[in-house]
């Protein structure tokens, strides 16, 4: 199995994928003038990924509670909400009430990450944690037994359309080893630059859930984009 070239390209992997994989299209990439249609176009996905940005934790502002509530009304998909906001514990209940099924928070976003994790659990939602590409994975270790999902950011968060960081593959392998060694069934998600060309290598590195924005919501429509990703990881 290839582990990426010295030039930083992700090399294709031809072996069969080792486990089932969820697909989570990122609504950030959809056409918001056709929001209901865009949600219906991804009915064949497993989850819908909702990126919330506050312009403080990351250098961009996306959408918040009204968009999540609208998505919840329009779609039965699992709403996978990624909070790229400072001190997320201030808004966890609001996002839960607006329709989130899972809430993912950054370890860098609050000095009280364990409190945020416990709050999400108490709200009855799936608990996710993540960290920026420059943050050592060791920051996650104390939380591994308390979460349902770990998100590996394969870009610097804040903007869609960025290229996948090949170094993310080694981070995935490390986390996969930690989880397997402990017998954990935690979901291992990847977000950033996922395409049909690199999806198989990402899955072989250990990912069980792929977030994809522009690779799904392309010029020929989300259904076609979703099918390309599924074909890539068969």
MARDOPA-217731 format. One line per field, with one value per atom (N, C-alpha, C, O, CB): residue in one letter; residue number from 1; x, y, z. Coordinates in steps of 0.1 Angstrom, whole numbers. Glycine has a CB too. Layout:
<sites>
residu = c(A:...)
num = c(NUM:...)
u = c(X:...)
v = c(Y:...)
w = c(Z:...)
</sites>
This chain:
<sites>
residu = c(X:X:X:X:X:X:X:X:X:X:X:X:X:X:X:X:X:X:X:X:X:X:X:X:X:X:X:X:X:X:X:X:X:X:X:X:X:X:X:X:X:X:X:X:X:X:X:X:X:X:X:X:X:X:X:X:X:X:X:X:X:X:X:X:X:X:X:X:X:X:X:X:X:X:X:X:X:X:X:X:X:X:X:X:X:X:X:X:X:X:X:X:X:X:X:X:X:X:X:X:X:X:X:X:X:X:X:X:X:X:X:X:X:X:X:X:X:X:X:X:X:X:X:X:X:X:X:X:X:X:X:X:X:X:X:X:X:X:X:X:X:X:X:X:X:X:X:X:X:X:X:X:X:X:X:X:X:X:X:X:X:X:X:X:X:X:X:X:X:X:X:X:X:X:X:X:X:X:X:X:X:X:X:X:X:X:X:X:X:X:X:X:X:X:X:X:X:X:X:X:X:X:X:X:X:X:X:X:X:X:X:X:X:X:X:X:X:X:X:X:X:X:X:X:X:X:X:X:X:X:X:X:X:X:X:X:X:X:X:X:X:X:X:X:X:X:X:X:X:X:X:X:X:X:X:X:X:X:X:X:X:X:X:X:X:X:X:X:X:X:X:X:X:X:X:X:X:X:X:X:X:X:X:X:X:X:X:X:X:X:X:X:X:X:X:X:X:X:X:X:X:X:X:X:X:X:X:X:X:X:X:X:X:X:X:X:X:X:X:X:X:X:X:X:X:X:X:X:X:X:X:X:X:X:X:X:X:X:X:X:X:X:X:X:X:X:X:X:X:X:X:X:X:X:X:X:X:X:X:X:X:X:X:X:X:X:X:X:X:X:X:X:X:X:X:X:X:X:X:X:X:X:X:X:X:X:X:X:X:X:X:X:X:X:X:X:X:X:X:X:X:X:X:X:X:X:X:X:X:X:X:X:X:X:X:X:X:X:X:X:X:X:X:X:X:X:X:X:X:X:X:X:X:X:X:X:X:X:X:X:X:X:X:X:X:X:X:X:X:X:X:X:X:X:X:X:X:X:X:X:X:X:X:X:X:X:X:X:X:X:X:X:X:X:X:X:X:X:X:X:X:X:X:X:X:X:X:X:X:X:X:X:X:X:X:X:X:X:X:X:X:X:X:X:X:X:X:X:X:X:X:X:X:X:X:X:X:X:X:X:X:X:X:X:X:X:X:X:X:X:X:X:X:X:X:X:X:X:X:X:X:X:X:X:X:X:X:X:X:X:X:X:X:X:X:X:X:X:X:X:X:X:X:X:X:X:X:X:X:X:X:X:X:X:X:X:X:X:X:X:X:X:X:X:X:X:X:X:X:X:X:X:X:X:X:X:X:X:X:X:X:X:X:X:X:X:X:X:X:X:X:X:X:X:X:X:X:X:X:X:X:X:X:X:X:X:X:X:X:X:X:X:X:X:X:X:X:X:X:X:X:X:X:X:X:X:X:X:X:X:X:X:X:X:X:X:X:X:X:X:X:X:X:X:X:X:X:X:X:X:X:X:X:X:X:X:X:X:X:X:X:X:X:X:X:X:X:X:X:X:X:X:X:X:X:X:X:X:X:X:X:X:X:X:X:X:X:X:X:X:X:X:X:X:X:X:X:X:X:X:X:X:X:X:X:X:X:X:X:X:X:X:X:X:X:X:X:X:X:X:X:X:X:X:X:X:X:X:X:X:X:X:X:X:X:X:X:X:X:X:X:X:X:X:X:X:X:X:X:X:X:X:X:X:X:X:X:X:X:X:X:X:X:X:X:X:X:X:X:X:X:X:X:X:X:X:X:X:X:X:X:X:X:X:X:X:X:X:X:X:X:X:X:X:X:X:X:X:X:X:X:X:X:X:X:X:X:X:X:X:X:X:X:X:X:X:X:X:X:X:X:X:X:X:X:X:X:X:X:X:X:X:X:X:X:X:X:X:X:X:X:X:X:X:X:X:X:X:X:X:X:X:X:X:X:X:X:X:X:X:X:X:X:X:X:X:X:X:X:X:X:X:X:X:X:X:X:X:X:X:X:X:X:X:X:X:X:X:X:X:X:X:X:X:X:X:X:X:X:X:X:X:X:X:X:X:X:X:X:X:X:X:X:X:X:X:X:X:X:X:X:X:X:X:X:X:X:X:X:X:X:X:X:X:X:X:X:X:X:X:X:X:X:X:X:X:X:X:X:X:X:X:X:X:X:X:X:X:X:X:X:X:X:X:X:X:X:X:X:X:X:X:X:X:X:X:X:X:X:X:X:X:X:X:X:X:X:X:X:X:X:X:X:X:X:X:X:X:X:X:X:X:X:X:X:X:X:X:X:X:X:X:X:X:X:X:X:X:X:X:X:X:X:X:X:X:X:X:X:X:X:X:X:X:X:X:X:X:X:X:X:X:X:X:X:X:X:X:X:X:X:X:X:X:X:X:X:X:X:X:X:X:X:X:X:X:X:X:X:X:X:X:X:X:X:X:X:X:X:X:X:X:X:X:X:X:X:X:X:X:X:X:X:X:X:X:X:X:X:X:X:X:X:X:X:X:X:X:X:X:X:X:X:X:X:X:X:X:X:X:X:X:X:X:X:X:X:X:X:X:X:X:X:X:X:X:X:X:X:X:X:X:X:X:X:X:X:X:X:X)
num = c(1:1:1:1:1:2:2:2:2:2:3:3:3:3:3:4:4:4:4:4:5:5:5:5:5:6:6:6:6:6:7:7:7:7:7:8:8:8:8:8:9:9:9:9:9:10:10:10:10:10:11:11:11:11:11:12:12:12:12:12:13:13:13:13:13:14:14:14:14:14:15:15:15:15:15:16:16:16:16:16:17:17:17:17:17:18:18:18:18:18:19:19:19:19:19:20:20:20:20:20:21:21:21:21:21:22:22:22:22:22:23:23:23:23:23:24:24:24:24:24:25:25:25:25:25:26:26:26:26:26:27:27:27:27:27:28:28:28:28:28:29:29:29:29:29:30:30:30:30:30:31:31:31:31:31:32:32:32:32:32:33:33:33:33:33:34:34:34:34:34:35:35:35:35:35:36:36:36:36:36:37:37:37:37:37:38:38:38:38:38:39:39:39:39:39:40:40:40:40:40:41:41:41:41:41:42:42:42:42:42:43:43:43:43:43:44:44:44:44:44:45:45:45:45:45:46:46:46:46:46:47:47:47:47:47:48:48:48:48:48:49:49:49:49:49:50:50:50:50:50:51:51:51:51:51:52:52:52:52:52:53:53:53:53:53:54:54:54:54:54:55:55:55:55:55:56:56:56:56:56:57:57:57:57:57:58:58:58:58:58:59:59:59:59:59:60:60:60:60:60:61:61:61:61:61:62:62:62:62:62:63:63:63:63:63:64:64:64:64:64:65:65:65:65:65:66:66:66:66:66:67:67:67:67:67:68:68:68:68:68:69:69:69:69:69:70:70:70:70:70:71:71:71:71:71:72:72:72:72:72:73:73:73:73:73:74:74:74:74:74:75:75:75:75:75:76:76:76:76:76:77:77:77:77:77:78:78:78:78:78:79:79:79:79:79:80:80:80:80:80:81:81:81:81:81:82:82:82:82:82:83:83:83:83:83:84:84:84:84:84:85:85:85:85:85:86:86:86:86:86:87:87:87:87:87:88:88:88:88:88:89:89:89:89:89:90:90:90:90:90:91:91:91:91:91:92:92:92:92:92:93:93:93:93:93:94:94:94:94:94:95:95:95:95:95:96:96:96:96:96:97:97:97:97:97:98:98:98:98:98:99:99:99:99:99:100:100:100:100:100:101:101:101:101:101:102:102:102:102:102:103:103:103:103:103:104:104:104:104:104:105:105:105:105:105:106:106:106:106:106:107:107:107:107:107:108:108:108:108:108:109:109:109:109:109:110:110:110:110:110:111:111:111:111:111:112:112:112:112:112:113:113:113:113:113:114:114:114:114:114:115:115:115:115:115:116:116:116:116:116:117:117:117:117:117:118:118:118:118:118:119:119:119:119:119:120:120:120:120:120:121:121:121:121:121:122:122:122:122:122:123:123:123:123:123:124:124:124:124:124:125:125:125:125:125:126:126:126:126:126:127:127:127:127:127:128:128:128:128:128:129:129:129:129:129:130:130:130:130:130:131:131:131:131:131:132:132:132:132:132:133:133:133:133:133:134:134:134:134:134:135:135:135:135:135:136:136:136:136:136:137:137:137:137:137:138:138:138:138:138:139:139:139:139:139:140:140:140:140:140:141:141:141:141:141:142:142:142:142:142:143:143:143:143:143:144:144:144:144:144:145:145:145:145:145:146:146:146:146:146:147:147:147:147:147:148:148:148:148:148:149:149:149:149:149:150:150:150:150:150:151:151:151:151:151:152:152:152:152:152:153:153:153:153:153:154:154:154:154:154:155:155:155:155:155:156:156:156:156:156:157:157:157:157:157:158:158:158:158:158:159:159:159:159:159:160:160:160:160:160:161:161:161:161:161:162:162:162:162:162:163:163:163:163:163:164:164:164:164:164:165:165:165:165:165:166:166:166:166:166:167:167:167:167:167:168:168:168:168:168:169:169:169:169:169:170:170:170:170:170:171:171:171:171:171:172:172:172:172:172:173:173:173:173:173:174:174:174:174:174:175:175:175:175:175:176:176:176:176:176:177:177:177:177:177:178:178:178:178:178:179:179:179:179:179:180:180:180:180:180:181:181:181:181:181:182:182:182:182:182:183:183:183:183:183:184:184:184:184:184:185:185:185:185:185:186:186:186:186:186:187:187:187:187:187:188:188:188:188:188:189:189:189:189:189:190:190:190:190:190:191:191:191:191:191:192:192:192:192:192:193:193:193:193:193:194:194:194:194:194:195:195:195:195:195:196:196:196:196:196:197:197:197:197:197:198:198:198:198:198:199:199:199:199:199:200:200:200:200:200:201:201:201:201:201:202:202:202:202:202:203:203:203:203:203:204:204:204:204:204:205:205:205:205:205:206:206:206:206:206:207:207:207:207:207:208:208:208:208:208:209:209:209:209:209:210:210:210:210:210:211:211:211:211:211:212:212:212:212:212:213:213:213:213:213:214:214:214:214:214:215:215:215:215:215:216:216:216:216:216:217:217:217:217:217:218:218:218:218:218:219:219:219:219:219:220:220:220:220:220:221:221:221:221:221:222:222:222:222:222:223:223:223:223:223:224:224:224:224:224:225:225:225:225:225:226:226:226:226:226:227:227:227:227:227:228:228:228:228:228:229:229:229:229:229:230:230:230:230:230:231:231:231:231:231:232:232:232:232:232:233:233:233:233:233:234:234:234:234:234)
u = c(8:0:9:18:-9:5:13:10:-2:11:20:17:20:23:26:19:22:36:45:18:38:51:59:53:50:72:80:77:80:95:69:65:52:47:64:47:35:22:11:35:22:10:5:13:12:-8:-14:-15:-22:-28:-8:-8:-21:-26:4:-26:-38:-36:-24:-43:-46:-46:-56:-67:-48:-52:-60:-67:-76:-53:-62:-68:-82:-86:-60:-90:-104:-104:-95:-111:-114:-115:-117:-124:-126:-111:-111:-123:-125:-99:-132:-144:-154:-151:-140:-167:-177:-173:-167:-191:-178:-174:-187:-195:-164:-189:-200:-195:-183:-204:-205:-202:-211:-223:-205:-204:-211:-209:-199:-206:-217:-215:-216:-224:-226:-207:-207:-216:-215:-192:-226:-236:-230:-236:-247:-218:-211:-209:-208:-198:-208:-205:-218:-217:-196:-229:-242:-246:-241:-253:-256:-262:-273:-284:-267:-271:-281:-294:-304:-275:-294:-306:-315:-327:-303:-310:-317:-315:-313:-313:-316:-312:-320:-314:-313:-333:-341:-338:-337:-356:-336:-332:-318:-316:-332:-309:-296:-296:-288:-286:-304:-305:-312:-308:-313:-322:-328:-318:-319:-341:-309:-300:-290:-283:-292:-288:-279:-286:-280:-269:-298:-306:-299:-301:-320:-291:-283:-271:-264:-280:-268:-256:-260:-271:-251:-250:-252:-255:-264:-240:-247:-249:-249:-245:-238:-253:-251:-242:-244:-265:-231:-221:-224:-225:-207:-225:-228:-217:-214:-241:-210:-198:-203:-208:-188:-200:-204:-191:-183:-213:-190:-178:-182:-191:-170:-174:-177:-169:-171:-176:-159:-150:-140:-133:-159:-140:-130:-121:-109:-138:-127:-119:-112:-101:-127:-120:-114:-117:-126:-121:-109:-111:-122:-119:-98:-133:-145:-157:-157:-143:-168:-181:-190:-191:-188:-196:-205:-220:-225:-202:-226:-240:-242:-233:-249:-254:-256:-269:-273:-255:-276:-288:-299:-305:-293:-303:-314:-312:-321:-317:-300:-297:-298:-303:-283:-292:-293:-308:-312:-285:-316:-330:-337:-346:-336:-334:-340:-336:-344:-336:-323:-318:-325:-329:-303:-327:-334:-348:-353:-334:-355:-369:-369:-379:-376:-359:-359:-354:-356:-352:-347:-340:-340:-339:-325:-341:-340:-326:-324:-349:-316:-302:-297:-302:-293:-288:-281:-273:-266:-271:-276:-270:-257:-258:-280:-246:-233:-227:-223:-223:-228:-225:-211:-207:-235:-202:-188:-187:-189:-179:-185:-185:-170:-162:-190:-168:-155:-157:-157:-150:-160:-163:-156:-153:-179:-154:-148:-158:-170:-142:-153:-161:-175:-185:-163:-174:-186:-197:-209:-183:-192:-201:-213:-223:-194:-210:-221:-233:-244:-215:-231:-242:-246:-254:-238:-240:-243:-258:-263:-235:-264:-279:-287:-296:-284:-283:-290:-289:-298:-284:-277:-275:-282:-287:-260:-282:-289:-304:-311:-287:-310:-324:-327:-338:-328:-317:-320:-320:-323:-310:-315:-316:-303:-303:-321:-292:-280:-282:-288:-268:-276:-276:-262:-261:-279:-252:-239:-232:-235:-230:-224:-217:-202:-198:-223:-194:-180:-174:-177:-174:-165:-158:-143:-138:-162:-136:-122:-116:-120:-117:-105:-98:-92:-89:-87:-89:-83:-93:-89:-75:-106:-116:-120:-127:-128:-116:-121:-111:-105:-135:-109:-100:-107:-100:-95:-120:-127:-133:-145:-139:-124:-129:-136:-146:-117:-132:-139:-153:-162:-131:-155:-168:-177:-189:-167:-171:-179:-183:-195:-171:-174:-177:-188:-198:-164:-187:-198:-211:-221:-193:-211:-223:-230:-242:-221:-222:-228:-235:-246:-218:-228:-233:-246:-255:-222:-246:-258:-270:-281:-255:-267:-278:-283:-293:-272:-277:-281:-277:-283:-296:-266:-261:-248:-241:-259:-244:-232:-220:-221:-231:-210:-199:-187:-182:-194:-183:-172:-161:-165:-176:-149:-138:-129:-128:-130:-122:-113:-102:-102:-120:-92:-81:-75:-77:-70:-68:-62:-50:-44:-58:-46:-35:-22:-14:-33:-20:-8:-8:3:-5:-19:-20:-16:-21:-34:-7:-3:-15:-24:8:-15:-26:-27:-38:-23:-16:-16:-27:-32:-3:-31:-42:-55:-64:-43:-57:-69:-69:-80:-72:-58:-57:-66:-72:-43:-66:-74:-89:-97:-72:-93:-107:-112:-124:-110:-103:-107:-118:-127:-95:-119:-129:-142:-152:-124:-143:-155:-162:-172:-152:-158:-163:-168:-165:-153:-176:-182:-175:-175:-197:-168:-162:-150:-149:-172:-140:-128:-127:-127:-115:-126:-124:-110:-104:-134:-104:-91:-92:-97:-82:-88:-88:-76:-65:-88:-79:-69:-66:-60:-72:-72:-69:-69:-73:-79:-64:-66:-80:-84:-56:-88:-102:-105:-97:-109:-116:-120:-126:-135:-109:-121:-125:-126:-118:-116:-136:-138:-129:-123:-152:-127:-120:-105:-98:-123:-100:-85:-81:-89:-81:-68:-62:-59:-55:-49:-61:-58:-43:-35:-62:-41:-27:-23:-28:-26:-13:-9:-4:-5:2:1:5:-6:-4:12:-19:-30:-31:-37:-43:-26:-26:-19:-24:-20:-8:0:-8:-8:14:-14:-22:-34:-37:-28:-40:-50:-45:-52:-57:-34:-28:-25:-28:-15:-20:-17:-30:-31:-10:-40:-53:-60:-65:-63:-59:-64:-58:-64:-62:-45:-37:-41:-44:-22:-43:-47:-61:-63:-47:-70:-84:-84:-91:-93:-77:-77:-71:-75:-70:-60:-53:-62:-61:-41:-72:-80:-94:-102:-83:-96:-108:-120:-131:-112:-116:-126:-134:-128:-120:-147:-155:-158:-167:-168:-150:-151:-150:-142:-141:-159:-159:-147:-144:-172:-139:-128:-131:-131:-115:-133:-138:-126:-117:-150:-127:-118:-125:-135:-109:-120:-127:-116:-107:-136:-117:-108:-101:-92:-98:-105:-98:-101:-93:-84:-111:-114:-120:-129:-125:-115:-119:-119:-114:-109:-125:-125:-111:-108:-133:-101:-88:-80:-71:-80:-84:-76:-85:-79:-71:-97:-106:-102:-103:-121:-98:-94:-81:-81:-91:-72:-60:-64:-58:-49:-73:-78:-84:-82:-87:-93:-100:-89:-91:-110:-80:-70:-61:-55:-61:-60:-53:-61:-55:-49:-74:-81:-95:-102:-74:-98:-110:-122:-122:-110:-133:-146:-157:-168:-150:-154:-164:-157:-147:-172:-161:-155:-165:-176:-152:-160:-167:-162:-150:-165:-171:-167:-176:-188:-166:-171:-179:-179:-189:-174:-169:-168:-168:-172:-157:-163:-162:-176:-178:-153:-186:-200:-208:-214:-206:-207:-215:-208:-203:-219:-206:-199:-209:-221:-191:-204:-212:-223:-233:-203:-221:-231:-240:-248:-224:-240:-250:-245:-235:-262:-251:-247:-249:-240:-254:-259:-261:-249:-244:-274:-245:-233:-221:-213:-232:-219:-207:-206:-196:-206:-218:-219:-216:-209:-232:-221:-218:-204:-199:-227:-197:-183:-175:-166:-177:-178:-171:-174:-165:-176:-187:-190:-182:-177:-205:-182:-174:-160:-153:-176:-154:-140:-136:-125:-136:-146:-142:-149:-149:-146:-153:-159:-148:-150:-166)
v = c(-12:0:12:14:0:22:34:43:44:41:51:60:74:83:56:77:91:93:87:101:101:102:113:121:106:114:124:138:148:121:138:151:156:167:151:148:153:149:153:167:141:136:124:116:134:122:110:100:102:113:89:79:70:68:70:65:57:44:38:55:38:25:16:21:26:5:-4:-15:-22:-10:-18:-29:-26:-14:-31:-36:-34:-26:-28:-48:-18:-10:-20:-30:0:-17:-27:-26:-35:-24:-16:-15:-6:1:-10:-7:2:17:20:-1:26:40:48:46:44:58:67:79:83:72:85:97:108:106:95:119:131:143:151:133:146:158:171:172:159:180:193:203:206:198:207:217:230:238:219:233:246:248:259:246:237:237:238:239:226:237:236:249:260:229:249:261:265:259:260:276:280:286:288:289:289:294:282:284:301:270:257:248:236:251:253:245:232:222:254:233:221:211:199:225:215:206:199:188:213:208:203:192:182:214:194:184:171:160:189:172:160:153:141:164:160:154:145:136:164:147:139:129:124:147:126:116:102:95:114:99:87:87:77:83:98:99:93:90:114:92:87:99:97:79:109:121:134:133:121:145:158:165:166:166:171:178:193:199:175:199:213:220:218:215:229:236:250:258:238:252:265:273:267:263:285:293:307:312:294:312:324:336:347:322:334:346:349:359:358:342:344:332:334:347:320:308:305:301:297:308:306:319:327:294:322:335:335:339:339:331:330:330:325:318:334:333:325:328:347:314:306:308:320:291:298:299:294:287:292:296:291:284:276:303:288:281:280:270:287:291:291:281:274:305:281:272:257:248:275:254:241:237:226:239:246:243:240:231:254:248:246:232:225:257:229:216:205:194:215:206:196:194:182:200:205:203:197:190:217:199:195:181:175:204:175:163:154:158:166:140:131:126:118:119:132:127:131:141:133:123:126:140:141:115:149:162:163:163:173:163:162:176:181:152:182:197:199:194:204:206:208:223:232:205:225:239:244:241:239:253:260:274:284:261:274:286:286:276:287:299:300:297:300:314:290:287:281:286:299:270:264:260:258:251:258:254:264:260:251:276:286:283:288:300:276:274:259:256:280:250:236:233:226:227:238:235:241:234:240:253:259:250:248:273:245:237:224:218:235:218:206:208:200:201:219:222:225:223:234:230:234:221:222:244:210:198:190:180:201:194:186:172:170:193:162:148:145:138:138:152:151:165:173:141:167:180:177:170:188:183:182:195:205:177:195:207:205:194:210:217:217:217:225:229:210:210:224:228:199:231:245:256:267:248:253:263:267:277:259:259:262:257:246:256:263:258:247:240:269:244:234:224:222:241:217:208:196:191:203:191:180:184:176:175:197:201:202:198:216:206:207:193:191:214:183:169:164:158:160:166:162:168:162:164:181:188:182:180:203:179:172:159:156:171:151:138:140:133:131:150:152:157:155:162:163:167:156:157:178:144:132:132:125:132:139:139:132:129:154:127:121:131:143:115:127:136:135:124:133:146:146:156:166:149:152:162:162:153:157:173:175:185:190:180:187:196:200:194:189:212:217:209:202:232:210:201:204:195:204:216:219:215:217:233:210:206:191:183:208:188:174:165:169:173:153:144:140:136:131:142:139:147:143:141:158:166:159:162:179:148:141:129:124:136:124:112:112:102:110:122:121:120:117:134:122:123:111:109:135:102:91:82:77:82:80:71:78:71:66:91:99:103:111:110:99:105:94:82:114:98:89:91:82:91:102:106:114:123:113:111:120:124:117:112:137:143:148:156:155:143:147:158:155:135:170:181:179:180:195:177:175:188:188:164:199:213:221:217:218:234:243:248:253:255:247:250:264:273:246:267:280:283:291:289:275:277:264:255:287:263:251:252:262:249:241:241:240:241:253:237:236:222:213:239:221:208:199:205:210:187:177:177:177:163:177:177:162:155:184:158:143:139:127:141:148:145:140:133:157:143:138:123:117:144:116:102:95:86:97:101:95:98:90:101:110:112:102:98:127:99:89:76:69:88:72:58:58:48:56:69:69:67:59:82:75:74:61:55:85:55:42:32:23:38:33:23:25:15:26:38:40:34:27:55:36:31:16:10:37:10:-4:-11:-21:-9:-5:-10:-11:-19:-3:-1:0:-7:-7:14:-12:-19:-9:-13:-28:4:14:13:10:28:17:17:32:34:10:41:55:57:52:64:66:69:78:87:77:75:83:90:84:74:103:111:120:124:120:123:132:143:140:124:155:167:176:180:174:178:187:182:173:192:186:181:167:161:184:161:147:147:154:141:138:137:122:113:144:118:104:99:87:103:108:104:100:92:115:106:103:95:91:115:93:88:74:70:87:66:52:52:44:44:60:61:66:61:70:75:80:69:67:92:61:50:39:34:44:36:26:31:23:23:44:49:48:50:64:45:43:50:48:46:59:67:58:49:78:61:55:64:60:48:77:87:98:103:93:101:111:123:121:105:134:147:152:153:157:156:162:173:171:150:184:195:196:192:208:203:205:192:192:214:181:169:163:155:159:167:162:173:169:160:185:195:201:213:206:193:198:203:203:187:206:211:202:207:216:189:179:175:165:167:181:178:169:161:172:170:163:148:140:168:143:129:123:112:126:129:124:124:115:132:135:136:126:120:150:123:113:99:91:113:97:84:82:71:82:92:91:87:79:104:93:90:75:68:99:71:57:48:37:55:51:42:41:31:47:52:53:44:40:67:42:34:20:14:42:16:2:-8:-20:0)
w = c(0:0:0:8:12:-9:-10:2:6:-23:7:18:14:23:30:1:-3:-8:-2:8:-18:-24:-17:-9:-38:-20:-14:-18:-12:-17:-30:-35:-29:-32:-50:-19:-12:-19:-14:-11:-30:-36:-29:-25:-51:-29:-23:-35:-44:-17:-33:-43:-43:-32:-42:-54:-54:-47:-48:-68:-41:-35:-42:-44:-20:-46:-54:-46:-51:-66:-34:-26:-22:-22:-13:-19:-15:-1:7:-13:1:13:25:23:12:36:47:56:65:56:54:63:57:48:77:61:56:59:69:62:50:51:49:40:40:58:57:48:49:71:41:33:39:41:18:41:47:39:42:62:29:21:30:39:10:27:34:28:16:34:36:30:27:20:40:32:30:15:10:37:7:-7:-16:-28:-11:-10:-18:-23:-19:-10:-32:-38:-28:-28:-52:-21:-11:-17:-10:-1:-30:-36:-39:-43:-49:-38:-40:-28:-30:-54:-16:-5:-3:-1:8:-4:-3:-13:-10:-4:-26:-37:-34:-37:-50:-29:-27:-16:-16:-23:-6:5:-1:3:16:-9:-15:-24:-25:-23:-30:-39:-32:-38:-47:-19:-11:-2:8:-3:-5:3:4:13:-3:-6:-6:2:3:-20:8:17:31:34:19:39:53:63:71:58:62:70:62:50:81:68:62:72:84:60:66:75:74:64:70:86:88:94:106:96:87:92:97:90:81:110:116:120:127:129:114:116:121:117:103:131:138:134:139:152:125:121:132:131:118:143:154:155:155:167:158:159:145:144:164:134:121:113:117:113:103:96:85:74:89:89:80:88:99:70:82:89:79:67:92:84:76:80:79:76:85:89:103:108:79:108:122:124:116:131:135:139:129:127:152:122:113:101:97:108:96:85:90:83:79:102:107:109:106:120:115:117:104:103:124:93:80:74:69:71:76:71:78:72:72:91:99:94:94:114:91:86:73:69:86:64:51:48:38:42:58:56:68:79:51:65:76:79:89:73:72:74:88:94:63:93:105:103:94:109:112:111:119:131:115:112:118:118:108:110:130:131:137:148:140:129:132:136:128:120:149:155:155:163:169:145:145:151:144:130:164:171:184:190:173:189:203:214:213:204:224:236:232:235:244:225:219:230:227:211:242:253:255:261:266:250:252:243:246:248:232:222:220:211:209:228:225:226:217:235:236:238:226:221:251:222:210:198:191:208:195:183:184:175:180:196:199:196:190:213:201:199:185:180:208:177:163:154:142:158:159:151:149:142:138:156:155:161:171:162:154:159:165:175:148:160:165:166:157:157:176:177:179:188:189:170:171:175:169:158:185:190:189:189:204:187:187:201:209:178:202:215:218:229:216:207:209:212:215:196:210:211:225:226:203:235:248:258:256:251:270:280:288:296:290:285:292:283:283:300:275:265:271:266:257:283:289:293:292:302:298:301:289:289:308:277:265:261:257:254:262:258:267:262:260:280:289:286:288:304:283:280:267:267:277:257:245:249:244:234:257:261:269:266:269:278:286:278:281:297:266:257:249:241:248:250:243:228:220:243:225:211:210:220:207:198:196:198:193:181:204:208:199:197:223:192:184:188:194:169:186:189:177:169:202:176:165:169:180:152:160:163:149:139:171:150:138:133:142:140:121:116:123:124:101:129:136:150:157:135:156:170:171:164:175:180:182:186:194:193:181:184:198:203:176:206:220:227:238:226:222:228:229:237:220:221:220:230:234:207:234:242:254:257:246:262:274:272:281:283:259:256:248:246:248:245:235:241:233:233:254:259:261:264:273:258:261:249:250:270:237:225:216:217:218:206:196:182:174:194:181:168:170:178:159:162:161:146:137:165:145:131:129:137:130:118:114:104:93:109:107:97:88:92:104:75:65:57:46:55:62:57:70:81:47:69:79:79:68:78:90:89:86:90:102:80:77:63:61:80:54:40:33:35:32:24:16:3:1:11:-4:-16:-15:-25:-24:-3:-1:-5:-6:13:-8:-11:1:12:-20:0:11:15:6:6:28:33:34:42:47:26:27:41:44:17:49:62:71:81:69:66:74:74:83:68:64:63:75:81:50:79:90:103:112:91:104:116:117:128:116:106:106:110:118:92:105:109:124:130:101:129:143:151:161:147:148:155:153:163:150:141:139:148:153:124:150:158:173:180:157:177:191:194:204:194:184:186:186:194:175:176:175:187:192:162:192:204:216:225:207:217:228:226:235:232:214:210:208:209:221:206:204:191:180:206:191:179:175:167:181:180:176:161:155:184:156:142:140:147:138:129:125:112:101:124:113:102:96:104:106:83:77:69:63:67:71:64:58:65:74:45:39:26:28:48:15:2:-1:-9:4:4:0:-14:-18:10:-23:-36:-40:-33:-46:-52:-56:-58:-57:-69:-61:-64:-51:-51:-71:-40:-27:-17:-7:-21:-20:-10:-5:6:-15:-15:-11:-2:7:-24:-5:4:18:27:-2:19:31:39:51:30:33:39:44:55:30:36:39:51:58:27:53:64:77:88:62:76:88:89:99:99:80:81:79:71:71:87:85:80:78:98:79:75:67:72:87:55:47:45:41:33:48:46:32:30:57:24:11:7:8:0:2:-2:-17:-24:4:-23:-37:-45:-57:-41:-39:-47:-48:-57:-39:-40:-41:-49:-59:-28:-45:-51:-63:-62:-41:-73:-85:-96:-93:-90:-108:-118:-124:-129:-130:-122:-127:-116:-118:-133:-105:-94:-83:-85:-100:-72:-60:-61:-56:-48:-68:-69:-77:-73:-77:-88:-95:-87:-87:-108:-80:-71:-60:-58:-65:-54:-44:-50:-43:-37:-61:-68:-71:-70:-80:-76:-79:-66:-67:-84:-55:-42:-38:-34:-31:-40:-36:-45:-40:-37:-58:-67:-63:-64:-82:-59:-56:-44:-43:-53:-35:-23:-23:-12:-10:-34:-35:-33:-33:-48)
</sites>
